[in-house]
């Protein structure tokens, strides 16, 4: 389970221009975001570009320290013990970060070894994940030249190699074709099912269709704040709209903006 409360993060903005000019105010990336993601469910962070979704996930992963708020992952305070929390998480960032001269298997096994798995266990995990993600033909190929879908599968396998209870994915369908998107959707559904370990999955997206088809619980983020949450049906009910896109516009930008859209 992942619980985030009243997260806040701002970044300093580099001063540009002539000497003596006033330093610009800091950029507030996240002003007040909170959510609870439970085991066996897929929780979606839905918001426009620049809403604070990526910064929020980076704070949850312990990669960026929040200026305020609290994050617990399976009872571990992320700000106090980020390494212990990270051992409970698999993170698929917006950049896949594969080593191009290594094969898919070598990428996966290398990360398994970093997580403390012995060589035989690492190899066994690579085989199991290749079966789960339908990527066995890719295992012995160098990742250099992989398609977006092939890179995504390899990066996801690498993130899952230590069998984490919690999975974070930042815009996982970016650049994927229809078949790759469907394959990812099926893999995530399996992982949050009892057969897949009832994982706690949190993903960010601005694609309404993916959120509607995939997520059990949706957190709407706008302007760095949580503005609404619930199932797709609940969000539609809260906004008085009949579909998720209209509900999102109304909840994120207000009734007047929704009417203009």
C-alpha angles and dihedrals in degrees: 000000000000122000123184122183129191095333117192130181133168131177129211114246117222113243115241132188134033126001113268097033116135116260110253117248117264119272112249104216096170121021105170119348124161136161144147120227116193133203118272094024136094111229118197128205103208121190145121122274109288094023093122101260097127093044089050092052091047090054091049089051091052093243094116124034115230119232089219142000134050136271125195124185112189088335095311118124103231095204093052099042110014094163093056090047092048090055086063093051140069112205127201106186131197089262112057093211099197122167101246097205093053125079121245089257092051091050091052096043092047091058091045089056090049087056090054101258116145119242097260093048091047091053091047091051091050090054093047093049092046088056094046094048095039093239104122093122089058099053099092097037123099110250090229105108095018117148119245090261093050091048091050093052092049093047091048092050089050091051091050098043095102091048096243121195092221129050127195120194125182113206091327096180096054109131095001124133123229096270093047091048091051091049091051091048092052092047093052093047089052092050094053093046122091089253090056095046101269091265123193105239126191120182135173124219144153092200108106095197093055093047092048094050098040114027127084093190127024129204112198112211124188129164091001094303138104103244101171143354141187141090118318089259091050093050090052090050093048092052097039090235130129100223137035098249093056090042091052094050091049095046097041101039106019135252096289094053090046090054092051091049 
